Amino acid sequence: MSDPPGPPTETEYALRRRLPRRLPRRRSDIYVNMKTDFKAQLSRCQKLLAPGTGCPEICIHGLGLAINRAINIALQLEATGGGSLRLAANTSTVELADVAEPEGDSDEPMARTRNNSAIHIRVCRVAPE
């Protein structure tokens, strides 16, 4: 005798997180993430703000978990700037899209959107008084 068929198996889905829409990519835009070393991101910001590099201001962008790191980088820059840097922070909400793609070919992919917090910190050089 053959065994009775079991319950139908659910289709396996692979979740793909799509990248958010980005602001225009300029030389002075720094997108902070949690994968790159903190010191490397900080030194990149310091190089861009160094006198003679032609970059009077930079904009540090952080999304989700990287918000704290973006704030820490900006505060480190301000502390080592000797009063010659000014910070201006703006927060926003970014809509992200996730797509669940089925392992098989028979099912349609499922999409969902979610919101995530973001911060944009403008760091600019000011003339010392």
N, C-alpha and C positions, 0 to 999 in steps of 0.2 A: 504494500500500500504506500501511496505517496503521502507526504506530510501536507497538511492543509497550508495554504499560503498565509504568510504572516501579514501584519499590517503594512500598508504601503509605506515605502521609505520616503523620507523627506529629501528633497533635492538639496545637495550641498551648495552653499553660496560662498563666494570669496568676496570679502568686503574691500572695496577700493576707495580710499579717501582721496578725493580730488583736491588739487591745490587751489587756494583762494585766488580770486582776481587780485592782481598786485597793482600798486600804485606805479606810476611811470618809473622805470629803472634809470636813475641818473647815477652819475659817479658818486654823488654825495649821499645816496640812500644806502643805509645799512639794514639788512633784514636779519635780525637776531634769531637764532634757533638753539635748540638744546643739544644738538649733535656736535657742533663746532666748539672747540676749547674756548673758555671764557677769556683767557689771556690773549689768544689769537684775535678774537673779536675786539677786545679792548685796544690792542696795539694797532689794528687796522684803523680804528677811529682816531687814535692819536696821530697816526701818520697823515690822515686826511686833514686834520685840524692843525698840523704843524705849520708854523709861519713859512711862507714862501711856496706852499703847495698850491695856492690859488683856490682853496676851498674855504671860504669864510664861514660856512655853516654846513652841518650835516643833519640828516634826519634819520633817527634810529627807530625802526619799526619792530614791534614784538607782538606775537599772536598767541593767545592761550597761555600755555605753561611758560612760554618765553617772555611773558610780560615782566616778571620779577628780574630776569636776567637783563632785559633792556633798561629797566630802571637802575639796576646796579651799575651797568656800564656808564650810563649818563651821570650818576652820582660820583663814580670814580673819576670821570673826566673833569667834572666840576671841582672835585677836591684837589686834583693835581694841576688844575689850570691856574691856580694862584689868583683867582678873582677875575680872570680875563674871559671867562665863558659864562654865558647865560643860557638857562634851560627854559623851554616852554613845552608843556605836555598836553596832548589831546587824547581822549579816549574815543573809541568807536566800537560798533558791533559789526562783525563781518559774517555774511551768510556763506556757509560752506555746503558743498554737495557731496554726499556719499552714495556710491553705487554698489549694490550687491549683485555681482555677476554669477550666474549659475554655472556649476561645473559642467553640466550637460548642455546640449544644444537645444533641448526641447522647451525650456522655460525662458521667459522674458526677464531681463535684468530689472531689479527694483531700485528705485532712487528715492532718497530722502534728503531733505535740507535741514540744517541745524545752524544755530547762531553761536558765535564765539567772540569773546572780548579781544580787543586789540588796543595797543597804545602806540602813539606816534610822538616822539620826543625830538624837538628841534633844538640843536645845540649850536649856538653861534658865538663867534668871537666878538668881544666888545673892546673898545679902547680903554686901557687902564686910566683911572682918574688920578 
